Amino acid sequence: MASDKDLTKSLLEMYSLLHRYHMMWYGKNFGGLDPWQGQGRILSALRRMHSINQKELGFILDIRPQSLGELLQKLEANGYIIRYRSKEDKRAMIVELTEKGETFQLQKPDYEELYITLSKTERKTLQNSFDKIAEQLKGLIRQELEDDEYYEGQNYPTFKI
């Protein structure tokens, strides 16, 4: 049992270190804008839409108007977006990416450098181990979703694996 606890501790430490590396990389390359949170999330959404009504953007990302306004103000000040009044509806604001905003998230961390110290055999063994753990987790999640007492709520969303 002690080795299982050590393995879990190692896995959690690896997760923590990967997250830290990821955040440091985005901090160095994009001023801390993480594509899954806050301003980075807005830029990621705008890269798919290019320009959109501010109210619609808030609805899509489920961000309150006041919070969205603050985030957009910061992005505009840093040159990632421009905002202007809609020609059709003078009350509506259109949000559009600038060239600087378009380049956001085109680069991604090179995680391959993490495996440099591993041989091809060690990489394959590690990959197989990750695949086995992932399959086990998928099975546990499926089992949990089939359970009659499973709580489906805001913090427990259902999803297909």
N, CA and C atoms as an extended XYZ file, in Angstrom:
483
Properties=species:S:1:pos:R:3:atomname:S:1:resname:S:1:resid:I:1 pbc="F F F"
N         0.815       -1.195        0.000 N   MET     1
C         0.000        0.000        0.000 CA  MET     1
C         0.856        1.257        0.000 C   MET     1
N         1.985        1.209        0.676 N   ALA     2
C         2.852        2.387        0.749 CA  ALA     2
C         3.327        2.802       -0.636 C   ALA     2
N         3.613        1.817       -1.512 N   SER     3
C         4.083        2.159       -2.858 CA  SER     3
C         2.973        2.819       -3.678 C   SER     3
N         1.705        2.406       -3.462 N   ASP     4
C         0.589        3.046       -4.154 CA  ASP     4
C         0.480        4.514       -3.757 C   ASP     4
N         0.646        4.782       -2.480 N   LYS     5
C         0.574        6.155       -1.986 CA  LYS     5
C         1.714        6.983       -2.585 C   LYS     5
N         2.900        6.397       -2.668 N   ASP     6
C         4.036        7.089       -3.259 CA  ASP     6
C         3.788        7.367       -4.744 C   ASP     6
N         3.176        6.421       -5.445 N   LEU     7
C         2.881        6.585       -6.858 CA  LEU     7
C         1.878        7.721       -7.075 C   LEU     7
N         0.844        7.761       -6.253 N   THR     8
C        -0.145        8.834       -6.345 CA  THR     8
C         0.492       10.178       -6.031 C   THR     8
N         1.331       10.201       -5.009 N   LYS     9
C         2.030       11.436       -4.657 CA  LYS     9
C         2.896       11.909       -5.826 C   LYS     9
N         3.589       10.981       -6.478 N   SER    10
C         4.419       11.320       -7.635 CA  SER    10
C         3.572       11.852       -8.790 C   SER    10
N         2.430       11.214       -9.014 N   LEU    11
C         1.538       11.654      -10.089 CA  LEU    11
C         1.007       13.064       -9.831 C   LEU    11
N         0.599       13.327       -8.598 N   LEU    12
C         0.096       14.653       -8.249 CA  LEU    12
C         1.193       15.710       -8.319 C   LEU    12
N         2.411       15.325       -7.914 N   GLU    13
C         3.538       16.255       -8.027 CA  GLU    13
C         3.821       16.566       -9.494 C   GLU    13
N         3.752       15.547      -10.351 N   MET    14
C         3.971       15.741      -11.788 CA  MET    14
C         2.900       16.663      -12.360 C   MET    14
N         1.655       16.456      -11.967 N   TYR    15
C         0.565       17.324      -12.432 CA  TYR    15
C         0.825       18.769      -12.015 C   TYR    15
N         1.217       18.958      -10.767 N   SER    16
C         1.484       20.294      -10.250 CA  SER    16
C         2.638       20.956      -11.010 C   SER    16
N         3.693       20.200      -11.247 N   LEU    17
C         4.844       20.746      -11.974 CA  LEU    17
C         4.510       21.057      -13.432 C   LEU    17
N         3.714       20.209      -14.073 N   LEU    18
C         3.289       20.474      -15.455 CA  LEU    18
C         2.463       21.754      -15.529 C   LEU    18
N         1.566       21.911      -14.571 N   HIS    19
C         0.738       23.114      -14.529 CA  HIS    19
C         1.612       24.352      -14.323 C   HIS    19
N         2.560       24.253      -13.426 N   ARG    20
C         3.453       25.380      -13.161 CA  ARG    20
C         4.280       25.724      -14.399 C   ARG    20
N         4.809       24.698      -15.076 N   TYR    21
C         5.583       24.904      -16.302 CA  TYR    21
C         4.718       25.583      -17.364 C   TYR    21
N         3.510       25.085      -17.514 N   HIS    22
C         2.554       25.631      -18.483 CA  HIS    22
C         2.299       27.118      -18.204 C   HIS    22
N         2.014       27.448      -16.957 N   MET    23
C         1.725       28.839      -16.591 CA  MET    23
C         2.958       29.730      -16.758 C   MET    23
N         4.130       29.222      -16.423 N   MET    24
C         5.355       30.001      -16.595 CA  MET    24
C         5.622       30.255      -18.078 C   MET    24
N         5.381       29.248      -18.916 N   TRP    25
C         5.599       29.400      -20.354 CA  TRP    25
C         4.672       30.473      -20.915 C   TRP    25
N         3.392       30.400      -20.554 N   TYR    26
C         2.443       31.415      -21.038 CA  TYR    26
C         2.776       32.783      -20.453 C   TYR    26
N         3.270       32.820      -19.229 N   GLY    27
C         3.679       34.083      -18.631 CA  GLY    27
C         4.819       34.724      -19.396 C   GLY    27
N         5.784       33.912      -19.775 N   LYS    28
C         6.947       34.413      -20.505 CA  LYS    28
C         6.586       34.821      -21.933 C   LYS    28
N         5.752       34.040      -22.584 N   ASN    29
C         5.466       34.264      -23.998 CA  ASN    29
C         4.239       35.132      -24.277 C   ASN    29
N         3.301       35.177      -23.368 N   PHE    30
C         2.072       35.933      -23.607 CA  PHE    30
C         1.654       36.764      -22.413 C   PHE    30
N         2.586       37.194      -21.621 N   GLY    31
C         2.273       38.061      -20.493 CA  GLY    31
C         1.322       37.441      -19.492 C   GLY    31
N         1.342       36.130      -19.366 N   GLY    32
C         0.512       35.452      -18.372 CA  GLY    32
C        -0.899       35.147      -18.833 C   GLY    32
N        -1.212       35.379      -20.106 N   LEU    33
C        -2.561       35.118      -20.596 CA  LEU    33
C        -2.733       33.631      -20.883 C   LEU    33
N        -3.440       32.972      -20.019 N   ASP    34
C        -3.727       31.550      -20.170 CA  ASP    34
C        -4.946       31.414      -21.086 C   ASP    34
N        -4.881       30.581      -22.144 N   PRO    35
C        -5.994       30.470      -23.086 CA  PRO    35
C        -7.262       29.853      -22.505 C   PRO    35
N        -7.205       29.378      -21.270 N   TRP    36
C        -8.387       28.755      -20.667 CA  TRP    36
C        -8.990       29.590      -19.546 C   TRP    36
N        -8.439       30.768      -19.288 N   GLN    37
C        -8.952       31.601      -18.205 CA  GLN    37
C        -8.930       33.070      -18.597 C   GLN    37
N        -9.845       33.825      -18.031 N   GLY    38
C        -9.857       35.282      -18.127 CA  GLY    38
C        -9.656       35.838      -19.516 C   GLY    38
N        -8.683       36.759      -19.644 N   GLN    39
C        -8.421       37.427      -20.911 CA  GLN    39
C        -8.026       36.437      -22.006 C   GLN    39
N        -7.236       35.436      -21.649 N   GLY    40
C        -6.817       34.433      -22.630 CA  GLY    40
C        -7.993       33.658      -23.194 C   GLY    40
N        -8.969       33.381      -22.355 N   ARG    41
C       -10.176       32.669      -22.799 CA  ARG    41
C       -10.952       33.503      -23.815 C   ARG    41
N       -11.015       34.807      -23.583 N   ILE    42
C       -11.692       35.708      -24.518 CA  ILE    42
C       -10.955       35.728      -25.854 C   ILE    42
N        -9.628       35.837      -25.801 N   LEU    43
C        -8.837       35.843      -27.044 CA  LEU    43
C        -8.997       34.534      -27.811 C   LEU    43
N        -9.027       33.418      -27.095 N   SER    44
C        -9.205       32.122      -27.745 CA  SER    44
C       -10.554       32.048      -28.451 C   SER    44
N       -11.591       32.559      -27.808 N   ALA    45
C       -12.927       32.562      -28.416 CA  ALA    45
C       -12.960       33.489      -29.627 C   ALA    45
N       -12.355       34.657      -29.505 N   LEU    46
C       -12.346       35.617      -30.615 CA  LEU    46
C       -11.547       35.107      -31.810 C   LEU    46
N       -10.538       34.285      -31.577 N   ARG    47
C        -9.773       33.724      -32.699 CA  ARG    47
C       -10.671       32.875      -33.575 C   ARG    47
N       -11.690       32.269      -32.998 N   ARG    48
C       -12.613       31.447      -33.780 CA  ARG    48
C       -13.669       32.297      -34.476 C   ARG    48
N       -14.029       33.442      -33.878 N   MET    49
C       -15.132       34.260      -34.395 CA  MET    49
C       -14.663       35.534      -35.097 C   MET    49
N       -13.468       35.973      -34.824 N   HIS    50
C       -12.841       37.192      -35.368 CA  HIS    50
C       -13.495       38.479      -34.895 C   HIS    50
N       -14.790       38.642      -35.065 N   SER    51
C       -15.466       39.809      -34.489 CA  SER    51
C       -16.867       39.384      -34.064 C   SER    51
N       -17.320       40.000      -32.961 N   ILE    52
C       -18.610       39.606      -32.400 CA  ILE    52
C       -19.135       40.744      -31.531 C   ILE    52
N       -20.430       40.779      -31.392 N   ASN    53
C       -21.100       41.722      -30.508 CA  ASN    53
C       -20.674       41.410      -29.067 C   ASN    53
N       -20.372       42.438      -28.283 N   GLN    54
C       -19.884       42.253      -26.908 CA  GLN    54
C       -20.896       41.483      -26.063 C   GLN    54
N       -22.176       41.772      -26.244 N   LYS    55
C       -23.208       41.088      -25.453 CA  LYS    55
C       -23.248       39.598      -25.801 C   LYS    55
N       -23.126       39.271      -27.093 N   GLU    56
C       -23.123       37.874      -27.516 CA  GLU    56
C       -21.892       37.138      -26.976 C   GLU    56
N       -20.752       37.823      -26.983 N   LEU    57
C       -19.523       37.227      -26.451 CA  LEU    57
C       -19.693       36.877      -24.977 C   LEU    57
N       -20.276       37.779      -24.222 N   GLY    58
C       -20.525       37.526      -22.805 CA  GLY    58
C       -21.458       36.348      -22.598 C   GLY    58
N       -22.475       36.244      -23.458 N   PHE    59
C       -23.423       35.135      -23.360 CA  PHE    59
C       -22.731       33.812      -23.662 C   PHE    59
N       -21.944       33.781      -24.731 N   ILE    60
C       -21.253       32.554      -25.146 CA  ILE    60
C       -20.282       32.080      -24.073 C   ILE    60
N       -19.538       33.009      -23.488 N   LEU    61
C       -18.527       32.643      -22.496 CA  LEU    61
C       -19.079       32.598      -21.073 C   LEU    61
N       -20.347       32.957      -20.913 N   ASP    62
C       -21.002       32.966      -19.611 CA  ASP    62
C       -20.227       33.847      -18.627 C   ASP    62
N       -20.005       35.092      -19.068 N   ILE    63
C       -19.320       36.081      -18.237 CA  ILE    63
C       -20.270       37.254      -18.032 C   ILE    63
N       -20.395       37.719      -16.807 N   ARG    64
C       -21.257       38.870      -16.516 CA  ARG    64
C       -20.780       40.087      -17.306 C   ARG    64
N       -21.714       40.951      -17.732 N   PRO    65
C       -21.342       42.131      -18.525 CA  PRO    65
C       -20.267       43.005      -17.878 C   PRO    65
N       -20.357       43.232      -16.583 N   GLN    66
C       -19.376       44.076      -15.905 CA  GLN    66
C       -17.987       43.421      -15.924 C   GLN    66
N       -17.931       42.121      -15.646 N   SER    67
C       -16.653       41.401      -15.666 CA  SER    67
C       -16.068       41.381      -17.072 C   SER    67
N       -16.922       41.137      -18.064 N   LEU    68
C       -16.474       41.126      -19.451 CA  LEU    68
C       -15.927       42.488      -19.843 C   LEU    68
N       -16.614       43.542      -19.450 N   GLY    69
C       -16.166       44.897      -19.764 CA  GLY    69
C       -14.775       45.178      -19.212 C   GLY    69
N       -14.525       44.748      -17.978 N   GLU    70
C       -13.202       44.941      -17.366 CA  GLU    70
C       -12.121       44.185      -18.125 C   GLU    70
N       -12.417       42.931      -18.475 N   LEU    71
C       -11.443       42.121      -19.201 CA  LEU    71
C       -11.163       42.710      -20.587 C   LEU    71
N       -12.226       43.155      -21.257 N   LEU    72
C       -12.057       43.746      -22.592 CA  LEU    72
C       -11.270       45.050      -22.527 C   LEU    72
N       -11.491       45.818      -21.482 N   GLN    73
C       -10.759       47.074      -21.299 CA  GLN    73
C        -9.252       46.795      -21.193 C   GLN    73
N        -8.889       45.769      -20.444 N   LYS    74
C        -7.477       45.398      -20.296 CA  LYS    74
C        -6.897       44.913      -21.619 C   LYS    74
N        -7.676       44.086      -22.328 N   LEU    75
C        -7.205       43.574      -23.618 CA  LEU    75
C        -7.023       44.707      -24.629 C   LEU    75
N        -7.940       45.667      -24.601 N   GLU    76
C        -7.857       46.809      -25.509 CA  GLU    76
C        -6.637       47.675      -25.171 C   GLU    76
N        -6.399       47.893      -23.888 N   ALA    77
C        -5.250       48.700      -23.453 CA  ALA    77
C        -3.924       48.054      -23.851 C   ALA    77
N        -3.902       46.718      -23.893 N   ASN    78
C        -2.684       45.991      -24.267 CA  ASN    78
C        -2.579       45.732      -25.774 C   ASN    78
N        -3.562       46.205      -26.538 N   GLY    79
C        -3.488       46.112      -27.994 CA  GLY    79
C        -3.922       44.789      -28.594 C   GLY    79
N        -4.621       43.946      -27.834 N   TYR    80
C        -5.072       42.660      -28.355 CA  TYR    80
C        -6.390       42.767      -29.126 C   TYR    80
N        -7.225       43.729      -28.755 N   ILE    81
C        -8.546       43.880      -29.396 CA  ILE    81
C        -8.823       45.354      -29.673 C   ILE    81
N        -9.825       45.575      -30.520 N   ILE    82
C       -10.406       46.911      -30.675 CA  ILE    82
C       -11.911       46.755      -30.487 C   ILE    82
N       -12.537       47.814      -29.986 N   ARG    83
C       -13.997       47.833      -29.831 CA  ARG    83
C       -14.528       49.073      -30.536 C   ARG    83
N       -15.655       48.899      -31.192 N   TYR    84
C       -16.285       50.031      -31.853 CA  TYR    84
C       -17.796       49.805      -31.898 C   TYR    84
N       -18.520       50.888      -32.106 N   ARG    85
C       -19.983       50.817      -32.155 CA  ARG    85
C       -20.431       50.143      -33.451 C   ARG    85
N       -21.466       49.351      -33.338 N   SER    86
C       -22.039       48.682      -34.498 CA  SER    86
C       -22.707       49.711      -35.405 C   SER    86
N       -22.568       49.526      -36.700 N   LYS    87
C       -23.219       50.425      -37.655 CA  LYS    87
C       -24.726       50.201      -37.675 C   LYS    87
N       -25.153       48.953      -37.473 N   GLU    88
C       -26.583       48.621      -37.495 CA  GLU    88
C       -27.298       49.056      -36.212 C   GLU    88
N       -26.656       48.846      -35.071 N   ASP    89
C       -27.251       49.166      -33.778 CA  ASP    89
C       -26.235       49.974      -32.976 C   ASP    89
N       -26.449       51.262      -32.898 N   LYS    90
C       -25.487       52.173      -32.257 CA  LYS    90
C       -25.265       51.855      -30.768 C   LYS    90
N       -26.181       51.108      -30.153 N   ARG    91
C       -26.020       50.744      -28.742 CA  ARG    91
C       -25.046       49.589      -28.552 C   ARG    91
N       -24.890       48.773      -29.581 N   ALA    92
C       -24.060       47.564      -29.475 CA  ALA    92
C       -22.594       47.868      -29.771 C   ALA    92
N       -21.717       47.167      -29.019 N   MET    93
C       -20.275       47.280      -29.244 CA  MET    93
C       -19.787       46.005      -29.926 C   MET    93
N       -18.981       46.181      -30.958 N   ILE    94
C       -18.375       45.054      -31.654 CA  ILE    94
C       -16.948       44.893      -31.131 C   ILE    94
N       -16.572       43.660      -30.866 N   VAL    95
C       -15.228       43.346      -30.381 CA  VAL    95
C       -14.506       42.609      -31.505 C   VAL    95
N       -13.294       43.064      -31.801 N   GLU    96
C       -12.529       42.479      -32.903 CA  GLU    96
C       -11.064       42.327      -32.493 C   GLU    96
N       -10.437       41.272      -32.980 N   LEU    97
C        -9.020       41.046      -32.690 CA  LEU    97
C        -8.136       41.954      -33.532 C   LEU    97
N        -7.021       42.368      -32.959 N   THR    98
C        -5.988       43.077      -33.713 CA  THR    98
C        -4.983       42.024      -34.201 C   THR    98
N        -3.974       42.453      -34.929 N   GLU    99
C        -2.928       41.515      -35.361 CA  GLU    99
C        -2.259       40.864      -34.163 C   GLU    99
N        -2.001       41.658      -33.134 N   LYS   100
C        -1.384       41.130      -31.913 CA  LYS   100
C        -2.283       40.068      -31.285 C   LYS   100
N        -3.586       40.306      -31.282 N   GLY   101
C        -4.533       39.345      -30.736 CA  GLY   101
C        -4.602       38.073      -31.556 C   GLY   101
N        -4.441       38.195      -32.878 N   GLU   102
C        -4.460       37.022      -33.756 CA  GLU   102
C        -3.297       36.084      -33.473 C   GLU   102
N        -2.158       36.650      -33.068 N   THR   103
C        -0.981       35.804      -32.834 CA  THR   103
C        -1.049       35.075      -31.495 C   THR   103
N        -1.967       35.491      -30.618 N   PHE   104
C        -2.092       34.825      -29.324 CA  PHE   104
C        -2.421       33.360      -29.521 C   PHE   104
N        -1.710       32.512      -28.834 N   GLN   105
C        -1.927       31.065      -28.769 CA  GLN   105
C        -1.587       30.336      -30.063 C   GLN   105
N        -0.938       30.992      -31.006 N   LEU   106
C        -0.474       30.248      -32.165 CA  LEU   106
C         0.684       29.350      -31.756 C   LEU   106
N         1.425       29.795      -30.758 N   GLN   107
C         2.511       28.990      -30.219 CA  GLN   107
C         1.984       28.205      -29.022 C   GLN   107
N         2.581       27.068      -28.819 N   LYS   108
C         2.248       26.265      -27.651 CA  LYS   108
C         3.562       25.763      -27.056 C   LYS   108
N         3.571       25.465      -25.774 N   PRO   109
C         4.805       24.943      -25.174 CA  PRO   109
C         5.253       23.666      -25.884 C   PRO   109
N         6.547       23.481      -25.990 N   ASP   110
C         7.100       22.267      -26.577 CA  ASP   110
C         7.297       21.252      -25.460 C   ASP   110
N         6.307       20.425      -25.262 N   TYR   111
C         6.376       19.447      -24.183 CA  TYR   111
C         7.329       18.299      -24.506 C   TYR   111
N         7.737       18.175      -25.755 N   GLU   112
C         8.674       17.119      -26.136 CA  GLU   112
C         9.982       17.230      -25.354 C   GLU   112
N        10.364       18.453      -24.996 N   GLU   113
C        11.619       18.623      -24.258 CA  GLU   113
C        11.568       17.960      -22.882 C   GLU   113
N        10.365       17.669      -22.399 N   LEU   114
C        10.235       16.998      -21.102 CA  LEU   114
C        10.697       15.544      -21.166 C   LEU   114
N        10.683       14.960      -22.363 N   TYR   115
C        10.979       13.532      -22.512 CA  TYR   115
C        12.389       13.259      -23.009 C   TYR   115
N        13.202       14.291      -23.124 N   ILE   116
C        14.557       14.145      -23.675 CA  ILE   116
C        15.375       13.108      -22.913 C   ILE   116
N        15.209       13.055      -21.608 N   THR   117
C        16.019       12.133      -20.799 CA  THR   117
C        15.521       10.688      -20.865 C   THR   117
N        14.385       10.461      -21.522 N   LEU   118
C        13.844        9.101      -21.623 CA  LEU   118
C        14.247        8.458      -22.950 C   LEU   118
N        14.569        7.176      -22.892 N   SER   119
C        14.856        6.435      -24.125 CA  SER   119
C        13.528        6.154      -24.836 C   SER   119
N        13.594        5.665      -26.067 N   LYS   120
C        12.376        5.334      -26.811 CA  LYS   120
C        11.577        4.254      -26.087 C   LYS   120
N        12.274        3.307      -25.508 N   THR   121
C        11.606        2.231      -24.768 CA  THR   121
C        10.906        2.788      -23.527 C   THR   121
N        11.593        3.665      -22.818 N   GLU   122
C        10.995        4.273      -21.616 CA  GLU   122
C         9.783        5.126      -21.989 C   GLU   122
N         9.881        5.847      -23.088 N   ARG   123
C         8.728        6.649      -23.551 CA  ARG   123
C         7.533        5.764      -23.852 C   ARG   123
N         7.784        4.662      -24.551 N   LYS   124
C         6.703        3.743      -24.916 CA  LYS   124
C         6.085        3.125      -23.661 C   LYS   124
N         6.909        2.748      -22.706 N   THR   125
C         6.421        2.175      -21.442 CA  THR   125
C         5.575        3.200      -20.686 C   THR   125
N         6.069        4.430      -20.628 N   LEU   126
C         5.326        5.497      -19.955 CA  LEU   126
C         3.987        5.749      -20.652 C   LEU   126
N         4.007        5.800      -21.990 N   GLN   127
C         2.777        6.007      -22.761 CA  GLN   127
C         1.775        4.891      -22.481 C   GLN   127
N         2.246        3.650      -22.477 N   ASN   128
C         1.359        2.514      -22.204 CA  ASN   128
C         0.775        2.603      -20.793 C   ASN   128
N         1.598        3.029      -19.829 N   SER   129
C         1.116        3.174      -18.453 CA  SER   129
C         0.044        4.261      -18.370 C   SER   129
N         0.287        5.398      -19.021 N   PHE   130
C        -0.715        6.478      -19.044 CA  PHE   130
C        -2.007        6.002      -19.691 C   PHE   130
N        -1.890        5.256      -20.786 N   ASP   131
C        -3.081        4.743      -21.477 CA  ASP   131
C        -3.883        3.807      -20.582 C   ASP   131
N        -3.195        2.940      -19.835 N   LYS   132
C        -3.882        2.024      -18.917 CA  LYS   132
C        -4.610        2.794      -17.810 C   LYS   132
N        -3.929        3.792      -17.239 N   ILE   133
C        -4.551        4.598      -16.180 CA  ILE   133
C        -5.752        5.355      -16.735 C   ILE   133
N        -5.621        5.901      -17.946 N   ALA   134
C        -6.727        6.635      -18.565 CA  ALA   134
C        -7.931        5.724      -18.793 C   ALA   134
N        -7.695        4.517      -19.259 N   GLU   135
C        -8.796        3.568      -19.471 CA  GLU   135
C        -9.472        3.214      -18.149 C   GLU   135
N        -8.683        3.035      -17.101 N   GLN   136
C        -9.235        2.749      -15.780 CA  GLN   136
C       -10.105        3.915      -15.306 C   GLN   136
N        -9.613        5.140      -15.476 N   LEU   137
C       -10.392        6.326      -15.079 CA  LEU   137
C       -11.681        6.439      -15.886 C   LEU   137
N       -11.608        6.186      -17.171 N   LYS   138
C       -12.816        6.229      -18.008 CA  LYS   138
C       -13.855        5.223      -17.523 C   LYS   138
N       -13.386        4.029      -17.176 N   GLY   139
C       -14.293        3.005      -16.651 CA  GLY   139
C       -14.936        3.433      -15.338 C   GLY   139
N       -14.144        4.020      -14.443 N   LEU   140
C       -14.679        4.496      -13.166 CA  LEU   140
C       -15.694        5.626      -13.382 C   LEU   140
N       -15.418        6.511      -14.320 N   ILE   141
C       -16.341        7.613      -14.612 CA  ILE   141
C       -17.634        7.070      -15.205 C   ILE   141
N       -17.517        6.130      -16.164 N   ARG   142
C       -18.725        5.510      -16.744 CA  ARG   142
C       -19.563        4.845      -15.657 C   ARG   142
N       -18.902        4.119      -14.776 N   GLN   143
C       -19.587        3.424      -13.679 CA  GLN   143
C       -20.305        4.448      -12.791 C   GLN   143
N       -19.641        5.543      -12.501 N   GLU   144
C       -20.228        6.588      -11.657 CA  GLU   144
C       -21.444        7.214      -12.338 C   GLU   144
N       -21.353        7.437      -13.649 N   LEU   145
C       -22.467        8.036      -14.390 CA  LEU   145
C       -23.675        7.107      -14.452 C   LEU   145
N       -23.435        5.798      -14.431 N   GLU   146
C       -24.530        4.826      -14.473 CA  GLU   146
C       -25.182        4.632      -13.110 C   GLU   146
N       -24.518        5.045      -12.059 N   ASP   147
C       -25.017        4.894      -10.702 CA  ASP   147
C       -26.289        5.721      -10.524 C   ASP   147
N       -27.327        5.124       -9.951 N   ASP   148
C       -28.596        5.814       -9.732 CA  ASP   148
C       -28.464        6.999       -8.786 C   ASP   148
N       -27.522        6.950       -7.895 N   GLU   149
C       -27.356        8.016       -6.913 CA  GLU   149
C       -26.417        9.115       -7.396 C   GLU   149
N       -26.023        9.034       -8.647 N   TYR   150
C       -25.104       10.042       -9.194 CA  TYR   150
C       -25.792       11.400       -9.232 C   TYR   150
N       -25.123       12.408       -8.716 N   TYR   151
C       -25.674       13.763       -8.672 CA  TYR   151
C       -25.232       14.517       -9.916 C   TYR   151
N       -26.201       14.937      -10.708 N   GLU   152
C       -25.898       15.721      -11.894 CA  GLU   152
C       -26.242       17.169      -11.587 C   GLU   152
N       -25.255       17.974      -11.417 N   GLY   153
C       -25.467       19.372      -11.090 CA  GLY   153
C       -24.377       20.226      -11.683 C   GLY   153
N       -24.352       21.470      -11.294 N   GLN   154
C       -23.412       22.428      -11.857 CA  GLN   154
C       -21.955       21.980      -11.685 C   GLN   154
N       -21.611       21.467      -10.527 N   ASN   155
C       -20.230       21.069      -10.278 CA  ASN   155
C       -19.934       19.632      -10.694 C   ASN   155
N       -20.940       18.932      -11.186 N   TYR   156
C       -20.767       17.554      -11.614 CA  TYR   156
C       -21.383       17.381      -13.002 C   TYR   156
N       -20.794       17.991      -14.023 N   PRO   157
C       -21.409       17.903      -15.340 CA  PRO   157
C       -21.229       16.510      -15.921 C   PRO   157
N       -22.187       16.078      -16.698 N   THR   158
C       -22.058       14.802      -17.381 CA  THR   158
C       -21.403       15.056      -18.733 C   THR   158
N       -20.705       14.085      -19.209 N   PHE   159
C       -20.043       14.202      -20.500 CA  PHE   159
C       -19.784       12.810      -21.037 C   PHE   159
N       -19.575       12.733      -22.335 N   LYS   160
C       -19.286       11.453      -22.948 CA  LYS   160
C       -17.793       11.262      -23.022 C   LYS   160
N       -17.374       10.053      -22.794 N   ILE   161
C       -15.943        9.737      -22.865 CA  ILE   161
C       -15.672        9.047      -24.167 C   ILE   161
